[in-house]
């Protein structure tokens, strides 16, 4: 988690010095410089994405207010690549495995539920999912009798 925070802060610094906020330009500038971190590339890409969001928010706020230099303080680990659920365990890149309780296992095993990303902090694990739903069928115009 500490490496992910440091990678995010490095990307923010690169983005500020080079004036880059878009995901594509920040990725091209940062990815080669993140080679010194010995972590799977999935985490590097997510750190770049997170720092791009922070930089865009900073740019938007700085148009109207005087703001401090942005940085990431919270220890976390986010991945949206290579996340799988197998045998009741959440598997992430870098051989990270987390045992899931029965409620979460039942929810994630429902048809149409797909795991999109996972964020780990010291206190929690947040799993973002996408769920297919049936479209509603209207039986008439709203407000008409």
DARANOR-V861299 format. One record per pair of residues at least 24 apart in sequence whose C-alpha atoms are under 7 Angstrom apart, sorted by sequence separation. I is the first residue (numbers start at 1). J is the second residue. D is the distance in Angstrom with one decimal. If there is no record, write none. Layout:
i->I j->J d->D
i->I j->J d->D
This chain:
i->23 j->49 d->6.3
i->26 j->52 d->7.0
i->23 j->52 d->5.7
i->22 j->52 d->6.3
i->21 j->52 d->5.5
i->46 j->78 d->6.4
i->46 j->79 d->6.0
i->21 j->55 d->5.7
i->83 j->117 d->7.0
i->21 j->56 d->5.8
i->43 j->78 d->6.9
i->43 j->79 d->5.9
i->80 j->116 d->5.9
i->11 j->48 d->6.1
i->42 j->79 d->6.5
i->80 j->117 d->4.1
i->79 j->117 d->5.7
i->80 j->118 d->6.4
i->8 j->47 d->4.9
i->12 j->51 d->5.5
i->42 j->81 d->5.7
i->79 j->118 d->5.6
i->7 j->47 d->6.2
i->8 j->48 d->6.4
i->11 j->51 d->6.1
i->78 j->118 d->5.7
i->79 j->119 d->6.6
i->78 j->119 d->4.3
i->8 j->50 d->6.9
i->77 j->119 d->5.5
i->78 j->120 d->6.4
i->4 j->47 d->6.5
i->8 j->51 d->5.5
i->12 j->55 d->6.7
i->76 j->119 d->6.7
i->77 j->120 d->5.0
i->76 j->120 d->5.4
i->77 j->121 d->6.6
i->76 j->121 d->4.5
i->75 j->121 d->6.2
i->40 j->93 d->6.5
i->40 j->94 d->6.2
i->12 j->71 d->6.9
i->9 j->71 d->5.7
i->9 j->72 d->6.0
i->8 j->72 d->6.8
i->5 j->72 d->6.3
i->5 j->75 d->6.1
i->5 j->76 d->6.8
i->4 j->76 d->7.0
i->2 j->75 d->6.0
i->4 j->77 d->6.0
i->1 j->75 d->5.4
i->1 j->76 d->5.0
i->1 j->77 d->5.1
